[in-house]
């Protein structure tokens, strides 16, 4: 059920992205010849005000067709001032960027709703579970050897008062293989114990390990705090999406993906996701609660926005760059000059799309 919900919402987000282009074109008096939900064979359609609306057999998104996006295509039946390539650079910029803006706004609204109505889950300094040794899983963790128990509340580390879990983690990671003192509260009484931290590698760096995990508490947020938190999280997600796209399109990653067809196992962090893979991920993430699912969907919107911002034709970002170039220089770049680059971009996208579907079918993602 959650997989179908994920696909349905993904389709909705893509359609709303296209609706952004549609509305901006109509507001700019630029023609829209088609607005369809889905792809493939046409199920039904109707025409109104010179625009054909309809539904196609594969409801995995949608598209808007604006005459004149390619200045060499046939535009019979439309006046010159209705065509995209005849529009002013400001109108082109408005139309091309509107879908991107819609996805960023959708992500913001989803995150804002989560923070406002649900709150935020924060780790506390109370110990939820005691782990095992990072060196030998059959041995006790340093925390257990030090006498710490579930329910204890950590208050200090090496004589330094700690007030947040993040602060405690920093102290622990900075002291691999060190003997440290830990203050804690148990049954309303203060105690101090010593522990010899273990060492483990995190991102090729040696880090200390105590072997405790925190109790998670839900904290409600006011409107102002929700606005601030939403904006900060969206900025962080945008940075993550940009990094992910650079990784996805890197020569090394493309080489790794080519190994798919020679039977190699592709790491999850290297693979793109098709709608099937996203449904698989959504179904697994939803098991931890719908807040997790909608957080994922917020990131999906941000990823769609960032992906479409890539400054290459035929993506929206390419049209944005062309509009800005025209506005700055007063000159247009002929579409024919962009055909070779657009062809390369399309080939890469087709390769990624086919590979994503293949991997999601043959190597279902496991989170």
TORMIDO-950247 format. One record per residue: x, y, z of N, C-alpha, C in turn; residue in one letter. Coordinates in steps of 0.05 Angstrom, whole numbers, plus 5000, padded with zeros to 4 digits. Example, Ala and Ser with C-alpha at 12.3 -4.5 7.8 and 13.67 -1.06 7.14 Angstrom:
526448865156524649105156526449345156a 525749555142527349795143525850015157s 
This chain:
501749765000500050005000501750255000x 503850255017505650485018507150524993x 507750304979509150334953507350474933x 504750404932502950544914502550834922x 502550894948502351164957504751324948x 507151204950509551344941509451414912x 508551214895508451264866506351474860x 504051464874501951664869502851944876x 504251974898505252234906507552334888x 509252144879511252214859510052324834x 507952184824506552274800505352554805x 504152594828503052854835505153074834x 507453014845509553224846510553294818x 510753094801511653144773509453304759x 506953234763504753374750504653664759x 505053704785505153984796507454134785x 509754004781512054134768511254234740x 509954054725509054124698506854334699x 505154324720503154524723504354804726x 506654814740508155064742508855184715x 509755014697510355104670507855194656x 505755034660503155094646502055364655x 501955414681500855664691502555894683x 505155874685506956094677506756154647x 506355944631506055994602503456134596x 501256034609498656164604498656454614x 499956504636500056784647501756964628x 503556834614505256994596504157004568x 501656904564500356904538501856734517x 503356524527504656334510502956084508x 502755974484501055744479502055494493x 500155324501500755054511499054864495x 500354694479498854524461497854264475x 499454164495498653914509499253934538x 497553814554498053774583496953494590x 498753304593497953024598499052924624x 497452764637498452604661499152334651x 501652244656502551984647503951994620x 504751754612506251714587505151464573x 505951434548505051204533502451244517x 500951034512498451064496496451244510x 495051404494493051584505490551434512x 489551474537487051344546484651514539x 484851774544482751964536483852244536x 482552414522483452694522481152874513x 481353134518479453324508480953584502x 479853754486481153994478479554234487x 480954434498479654684507481654914504x 480655124491482355364487485055294474x 484855124454487255044438489354884453x 488554774477490354594492488954324495x 490454114490489353844493490153734521x 488153654537488653544563487953254563x 489353084578488652804578490352634597x 489752374595491052174612492151954595x 494651874601495951654586496251414604x 496951184591496850924604498750884628x 501051014627503050974648503051224666x 501651224688501351464705503851514722x 506151544710508651584724509651874718x 508052064724508852344719506952474699x 508052644683506452784663508252984648x 507053124629508653314614506853534603x 508153764597506853984583508454044558x 507054084536508354144510507754434503x 509854594500509654874494510754924466x 509155004447510155044420512355254419x 514455194403516655374400518955334419x 518755124437521055064453523555004435x 522954864413524954824392524155004369x 525855194362525055394342524755274314x 525655024311525554894285523154704282x 521554674303519254494302516954634287x 515054464278512654574264510854704284x 509954944278508255094297505755204282x 504855044263502455124248500155164266x 498655384261496255434277496755624300x 499255714304499855894326501056154316x 500256374328501356634321504156654333x 505756824320508556854329508856934358x 507057104367507257194395506256994415x 505256764406504456544424506756334428x 508956364413511056164413513156224434x 514256014445516256044466518756184455x 519756104432522256224422521956514413x 519456604410518956884403518557054428x 518356934451517757084475520157244485x 519757434502521957584514523557404532x 525957484538527657314555526557284583x 525157494592524057484619521757274620x 520157264599518057054599519256774597x 521356744581522656484579523756404606x 524956594620526156534646523856454666x 521656594665519456544683518256264677x 517856204652516655944645518555714652x 521155744645523055524649523655474678x 523555674695524255644723521855574740x 519455604730517055574747516755284758x 517455084742517254814752519154754775x 521554864772523654834793522654964819x 521555204817520555344840518355184854x 516555074838514354914849515354684866x 517454544857518454314872519754414898x 521254634897522454744922520254824942x 518154944932515955034949514554784961x 514054584945512754344955514354214977x 517054194973518754084994518554245019x 518554515016518454685040515854645055x 513654625040511054585053510854315067x 511954105055511953845068513553855094x 515953965093517553975117516354155138x 515254375130513954555149511554425163x 510054265148507754125159508753915180x 510953785174512053585192512853715218x 514453935216515354075240513054195256x 511054305242508854445256506954245270x 506254035256504153855267505253615282x 507653535275508853305288511053385307x 512653575300514953655316517553535305x 519453515321522053405313523053205333x 524252995323525252785341528252855347x 528852875373531552955381532652745400x 535252675397536452495416536952635443x 536452495464536952595491539552465502x 540352545526542652435539542052185555x 539552095554538751855568539451615550x 540651405562541451175546539050995541x 538650945515536450765507537450475507x 539750425494540750155492543850155496x 544849935506547749895508548549715485x 550649795471551449635448553449415455x 554849315435556949115438559549235429x 561649085433564349185425564449225395x 565849435387566249485358568449315347x 570049195365572249015357571348725355x 569848645376568948365378565948365386x 564148315367561248335372560348145395x 561947955402561147765424562047875451x 563448105451564448225476562748465484x 563048545509561648785519562849035507x 561149235504562049495496563449635519x 565149845514566349995536564350105555x 561950185546559850285564558950075584x 558649835575557849615593559949545613x 562449545604564749485622564949705643x 564149955636564250175655561950175674x 560049995671557749985689555350145681x 555450265658553150425649550850235642x 548350335647545950165642543850335626x 542050185615539850325601538250485621x 537550735613536150915631537951115644x 540551065645542351265656542351515639x 542751745653542952005639545752105641x 547152135619549852225619549952535623x 551652625641551752905648554453035642x 556652875642559252995637561052795624x 563252905612565252735598567952855604x 569652705618572352805626572153075641x 570053095658569753335674568353565659x 567753535634566353735619563353675618x 561753865626558853835626557853805598x 556153615592554953585566551953645568x 550953785548548053865548546553745525x 547953645504546553525481547953265473x 546453095460547652845450549852905429x 549353105412551353165392554053245405x 553853395426556253475441557753235452x 556153045463557352795474558752635452x 557452615429558652455407561352575399x 561452845398563952975390566252905410x 565552915436567552845456568552555453x 566552375449567252095446569052045422x 568252155399569752105374572552225375x 572952435391575652555393577552405412x 576552185424578252045444578451745439x 579251665415579551375411581751255428x 581251005438583250865454584051015479x 582351185490583051345513581351265538x 582651295561581151255586579851515594x 577251505597575651755602573851715626x 573051945638571051935659568352025649x 566251905659563551965650561751995674x 560552235675558652285696555852215687x 554252105706551452025698549652035722x 547052035716544952035737543451765735x 543151635758541551395759539851405785x 537251365781535451385804535751645820x 536051865805536252135817538852175833x 540751995830543352035843545552065822x 547652225829549852275811552152075815x 553251975794555451785795557551865774x 559951775779562151805759563451535755x 563951465730565351215724567551265704x 569251065700571351095679570950885658x 571650945634571450755611573850785593x 574650565581576750565561575450545534x 575350755519574050765494575450585473x 573850465456575050325433575450515410x 576550405388576950565364575650425340x 574450595323573350485298573750695276x 573650605251574150785229571450905219x 571251165217568951295205570051485184x 569351435159570351595136573351605136x 574551365141577451335141578851485164x 577351575184578551715207578051545232x 580051535249579851385274578151535294x 575951405304574151545322573651365347x 573151505369572651365393569851235393x 569551025409567050865410566450795439x 564050875448563150805475561150575475x 559350585456557350365454554750425468x 553650655464551050725475549450855453x 546750835454545050975436542951135453x 542051365442540351535459537451475458x 535951565478533051565477532151795460x 530251745442529351955424526752065435x 526552335436524152465445523052645424x 520352665423519052845404518753115417x 519653325403519453595413517653765395x 515553885406513754055391515154315384x 514354435362515554685353513354895347x 514055145353512255365346512555435316x 510855615307510855695279513555815271x 514655995287517156125280519455925279x 519555755299521655545300521355355276x 518855295269518355115246519255245220x 518755495217519755635193522755625191x 524055685213526955685213528055405208x 526955205222527954925219527454825190x 525054895179524454805152526454915132x 527055175134528855305116531655185118x 532555135142535255025146535454735135x 533354585141533354305131533254305100x 531654485088531554485059534254565047x 535554745060538254825050540154575052x 540054435074541754195077541053985057x 538453945052537553745032538453825004x 538354084998539154184972542154124968x 543754174989546654124987547053824982x 545553654996545853364993545053274965x 542953404954542053334927544153414906x 545353644910547453734891549753544892x 550653464916552853274919552153014906x 549652924910548752674899548752674869x 547952894857547952914828550852914816x 552653064830555453054821556552774823x 555852634844556752354846555552174825x 552952204820551552044801552752074773x 553452314765554352364738557352354735x 558752294757561652274755562552044737x 564752084722565651864705566051594720x 567151614744567551364760564951224766x 562851384773560251264779558951144754x 559151284732558051184707559350924699x 562050904704563550654699562450434717x 561950504742560950304761558250204751x 556550384742553850304733554050124708x 556050174691556350004667556849714676x 558149684699558649414709556149254715x 553849394717551349264721550849044700x 551549104675550948924653552948704649x 555048704667556848474666556648314692x 554448364706553748204730554848304756x 556148544756557248644781554948754799x 555448744825553548854844554149144848x 552149314844552549604846551749704874x 553549844888552949944914550450124914x 548950124935546450294936547150584932x 549450674943550050964941550851044913x 551250854895552150924868549850904848x 547650804856545550744836543350954836x 542251004812539851174811537351014817x 535251144824532751004830530651064809x 529350854799527050894782524550924800x 522250984789519750984805519350724821x 520250494809520050244823521750244848x 524250334845526050344868525150544889x 524050764880523050964899520650844914x 518950684901516750554914517750354935x 519850204927521050014946522150164971x 523550384966524750534988522450655006x 520450764992518250885007516750675024x 516450435014515050225028516650145053x 519250135051520950065074521150285094x 521450535084521650765102519050815117x 516750765104514250805117513750625141x 515250395142514950215165515850355190x 517550555188518350705211516650945217x 514450975202512551195206512251365181x 509951495179509451655155511051915155x 511951995179513652235179516252175163x 517251935166519651865151519051865121x 516751755113515951745085515752025073x 514452205088514052475077516652635077x 518452565096521052695095522552605070x 522352345063523452255038522252395014x 519652435014518252554992519052854990x 519552985012520653255011523253264997x 524953065003527653054990527252994960x 525352824954524852764925524153014910x 522553184922521853444909524353614905x 526053624926528553784924530353664902x 530553394901532153264881531153334853x 528453324850527253384824527953674816x 527853854835528454134830531354174822x 533154054838536054074832536753944806x 535653704801536153564776535353724752x 532953844754531954004731533454264729x 534954344749536554584748539254554734x 539954304728542454254713542454424688x 544454594684544454784662545054664635x 543554454628543854324602541154294589x 540954364563538554304548538454004543x 536153874546533353984546532254034574x 533854034596532854074622532054374626x 530354414647529554694652531954874657x 533954774671536354934677537655034652x 537654864631538854954605537255184593x 534555174595532855394585533255644602x 533755614628534255844645536855984637x 538955824632541455944624541256084597x 539855964578539456084552537956354555x 535856354572534356604576536156824588x 537756744608539556944620541657034600x 542656864584544656934563543457144544x 540957084536539557264518539157544531x 538357534557537857784571540357944575x 542657814580545257954584546458054558x 546357884538547857954513545958064491x 543358014494541558094472541557914449x 542957684451543257494429542057224436x 540957084416539956814420541956604410x 542156384423543756164413541855984397x 542355944371540655784354540455494365x 538055384364537555124375539254904361x 539854944335541454744321544154704333x 545354924344547954904356547854734382x 545454704394545254564419544554264415x 543854194390543053914385545053704394x 547653744387549653534395549853504425x 549853724440550053714469547453584480x 545153664469542653554479542553254474x 543653164451543652884445545252724465x 547652834473549352704493547852684519x 546552904528545152914553542852704553x 541452684531539152494529540152204530x 542452154517543551884517544351804546x 545551984561546351934589543851884606x 541752054602539252024617537951754611x 537851674586536651424578538151194591x 540851204590542551004603541950984633x 541751214646541251204675538451104681x 536551174664533751084668533450784664x 534650674643534550394638535950234660x 538350344668539850214689538350214716x 537050434721535550454746533350244747x 531750224725529650024724530749744727x 532949694713534149424713535149344741x 536449534755537449484782535149444801x 533049614799530849594817529249334814x 529449214791528148954787529948724795x 532548734787534348514792535748524819x 536148774830537448814856535849004872x 533448924882531749104897533249234920x 532749494923534249644944533349554972x 535349534990534749465018535849685035x 534049805051534850025069535249925097x 
